[in-house]
Amino acid sequence: MNALLNDGKGIAVLHLQNPYKLADFDEQVDEVMDKMIPDSTLLKDNFTRHFFDNIHVIFSVVERDRSLISTLHLHTKVPWNWSIRDIRHDQMLNLVRQRASDEPSESCKTLQLYQFDLGKEFRIPGTVGVFVESFGLQAKSVPKNNPNFPNPVVWISALEGGRLAEYISAFTQLATGGSVFFGVAEEKVPNSEDKTGKYVCEGVLLRGRNTKEALRAAIENTVKQEMLWLSHLAPRKPITIIFHTINGNPDLYIIEVFVPYFHGIAFYNKEGPQAYRTDRTNQRELIPLERWTEKYRGTLSRQEGPDVVIF
């Protein structure tokens, strides 16, 4: 269906193996198709569907404006309330337009090395009030004594790698950047109406001469191997990793992954945006990234430099 939407017309016939789930199927179609519509038009303005004998569904794509592109997966997150969520088409459109007019800037947050106290409430020095997860701040506890993940290097790279890439993708859009802190546990307050609790310094145990560098390499590998960075400006360092110390515990650290503002778009998936069209043999094919940016009513490329920067 994504390919047919980008072709501007077409028909697809689906065979339902379980017609008793027709209502659930219809609702899922609405949700999936709504995410693929690149503008504010309604579902009925893009395709119609007809149910035939409750077993076959015929989708007919309405002939539409082909200057816009429908994307199946945008592979970019945006900050939302206390977490992040998938970016919408209209948000991506605004992001592409904004980044296309970005000018070089050297301004960046001044980073500092802090000391924390084990078991004490986690607070960032210089800030007012208690720590809460917000647009640009996230705290993650690292499990201990897990036989499947004997050290934090394995756990972060195996479990948190994909999620970390999503946070990085979202935080690049914040003017002041954002940080993910590893080694901070959230303690729920008993009988409290507040869904959040307080955050406590627990630290991450990094014992051994090369453990810190192994962890740094694992996190940087997430940025290099799992993400795609698109910009028309000269690249800057995409993340900074800081090992904050804990008083009286030389092997315990709170690890901060700081993500600065990025003059471009950071995709948490190496494939970048996933959009399809049909080729001359009516087979589905992926739309090239260069064509995607061109069709998105904006461009991140300039003649004097590359449009794709992979760190």
N, C-alpha and C positions, 0 to 999 in steps of 0.2 A: 504493500500500500504506500509506503514511503516513496518508492521508485515511481509509482503511478502518479502520485501527487506532484512530483517534480517533472514528470513528463507533461503534466497539464491535462491529461485525459487518460482513460483506460477503464477496463472492467476486470474484476477479480471475482472468482467463484470459490467459495469455501464449502467443504463438506463437514458437517457436524457429526461426530461419532456418538455424542450423547445429547440428543435433542432436548432432554429434560432439563439441561442446564442452560437453556436458551436465554433466560432472563439474566443470569450471571454473565454469560458471554456478551450480551448486548451492553451491559454496564461496563464491562472491561474494554470493549471496543471504543465506547465513548471516551473513557479515560485515556487510553493510548493514543487515539486519533487526535484528541484535543491538544495533547502535548506536541504533536507534529505540525500543527497549523502555525505558520510563521507570522501571521498578523492577527488582528482582532476579529476576523470574520467568524461566523458561526459554523458549526459542523455541517449543517444542511447546505451551506453555501460552498462547501468543498466536496462533499460526496453524498450520495444517497445509497440506501441499502433496502433490499427486498428479500423477504423470507419466502422460500419456495418449499412447500411440503414439510416445513419445520426441520429439514435436514440440510438443505442448501441455502447459503446466504450469497446474494449477488450484490457486490459493491460496484457502484458506478461513480467514477470521479468526475466531478463537474469541471468543465473547461475553465481554467483559472489563469490569473496573472502569473506568468512564468519568470518575471523579473525577481520574484522572491523564491527562496529555497526552503524546502521542508527538511528538517533534520530529525533523524530517528533518535540519536543520542548526542547531546551537546557536550557531554563529558567535562562540564565545568560546574563548580559549586559557587554559591553566594552566601555571605553571612545572613543569618536569619534568627532573630530573637537571641536565644542563648546557644545556638548551634549553627548549622549550615544546612542548605537544601539545594536541590537541583535548580539551575538557572532556567528562567523562562525565555521563550523566543524574543519577546519584546525587550527583556533585560539584556540579552545577548546583542540585539540590534543596537541598543544604546551604547553598550560597552564597546562594540566594534567601532562605532562612529567616534566615540570619545577617544579611544586609543589611537585612531588614525590621525588625530590632530594633536596628540601629545608632543610636547617639546622636552628635550633633555633636561634633567634636573639632578643636581648633586645632593639635595637635601635628604637627610636620612636620620632616623632616630639614633640618639647616642646610647650605645649599649654599655652596661656596667656589669661587673662581676660582684655577686652578693654572697653573704654568708647567712645561713639559716640555722635554726635550732631544731634538732630532732624531736618529733612529737609535739611541737608547738604549732599554733595556728599559722597557716601560710599567709603571709602578706608581702606584697611587693614594696620594698622601701621607696619612699617618696610619694606613695599613693595614699589617698584618704579613704578611710572606711575598710570594711572587710573585703576579702577577695571573693569575687563571684565570677562564674563563667559568663562571658558576654560575647559581643560581636567578634572581638579580636583576642580573646583570652580563653584558653582551654587547659584543663588539668587532667592528667592521666596517671592512674596508679599502675605500677608494674608488679605483677604477681611474683610471690616468692615461693620457693620449694615446690615448683611445678615440674614433675619429672619429664613432661613432654617439651618443656622449654627451660633447660637448666640454667640459662643465663639471659640477661636482658637484651643482649645483642640479637640472639635468636628470636626472642619474643617480639621485639620491635620490628625486626625485618620480616618475620613470618606472619604476624597477626596485625600489627598496627601500620604496616607499610602502606597498604592501600588506603586506609582511612587517613593516614597522615598526608598522603598526596592530595586527598580531597580538601583537607583543611588548608594546605598550602595554596591550592587553587583559589579558594575563597578569600584568604587573607591578602593575596596579592592585590585585591581590589580596594583595600582600605588605605586611605591616605597616610595613616601612621603605621600601617602594617599590623601584624598580629603575632602572638606567641602561643606555642603549645609547651606546657611544662610537664615533664615526666618525673615521677617520684613524689606526686602530691595526691593524697588520698582524701576522698570526700566522706566525712562521717555524718550519717543521718542523725538528726536530733530526735530522740524518742518523743512520741506524742505531740509532735509539732505539725501545725497546719502548713508550714512552709515546706514545699517539695524539695528544696535544697537544704543541705546541712552546712557544716563548716569544713574548711579544707585544712588538712594537717600535713606537715612535712614528714614524709616517711623515707625519702631518699631512694636512690638506685645504687645497689652494691656493684661497684666496678673494681674488682680485685685483680691485680696483675698489671705488668708494665704496659702491655699493648691493648688492654681491654678498652680503654677510652678511645684509642684510635680506631679499633675495630668497630665500635659503636658509631663513631663519626662517619666512617666509611659506609656502614650499613644505611645510615640516614641519607647521606649524600647519594648513595646508589639509588635510593627511591626517586630522588630528583632527576638523576641522569637517565635511568633505565625505564622508569615507569611513566614519566611525564613528557609532555610536548609544550614547548615555549614558543609563542608566536609574537614577534615584535618587529617594528621597522627601525628601532633605535639600537644603538650599541648595547649589548647585554651587560648587566651588572650581576654581582654575586646573588643568586636567587634566595639563599638562606644563610643564616649564621647560627652556629651551634655553640652554646655556652654551657660550661660545666660549673654550676654554682656549688660551692662547698657547704658542708654541714659541720658546725662547730664540734670539735672533739671526735670526729669520725672521718679519718683520712681517706677511707674507701667508699664513703657515701656521697652521692651528688644529687642535686636536682638539675635535670638537663632541660635547658630551654632551647627550643627550635624557633628562632625569630625569622619571620617572613616579611620583608619590606614590600612597599608598593612597587608594582611592576608595570612598566610602560608597554603593556601588551596584554595577551591573554595566556593564562597557564591552564592547560588541559591536564586533568589527572590521569588520563589514559594516553598512552603513546600514539594511538591511532588518531587522536584529535577528534574533531566532530565527525559523526558517522551519518552520512546522507547518501542516498542511493538514486540511481536512474536506470533505465533499461538501455541496453546497447542495440546494435543493429540486428542481432539475433534474438531479441526479446529476453535476454538474460540480464539478471540484476548485476549492476556493477557499482563500485564505490566512487563517489564524486571526489576528484582530487582536491587537496586542501586549497590550492591556488584558486580553483574555480569556486570553491565554497566561499572564500573571503570576497571574491568579486561579486558573487550573487547576493551576498549579505548586505548589499547597499552600502558598501564601504570597503576600504582596503587598508591593510596594515603594511603594504609594501611601498617602497620608493625605488626609483631607478638606480640610485647610487649605492644601494645596499641590499642584502638578502632579506626576504620577508619571513623566513623561518630560521629561528635560532634554537638549536638544541644544545643545552648545556651538558 
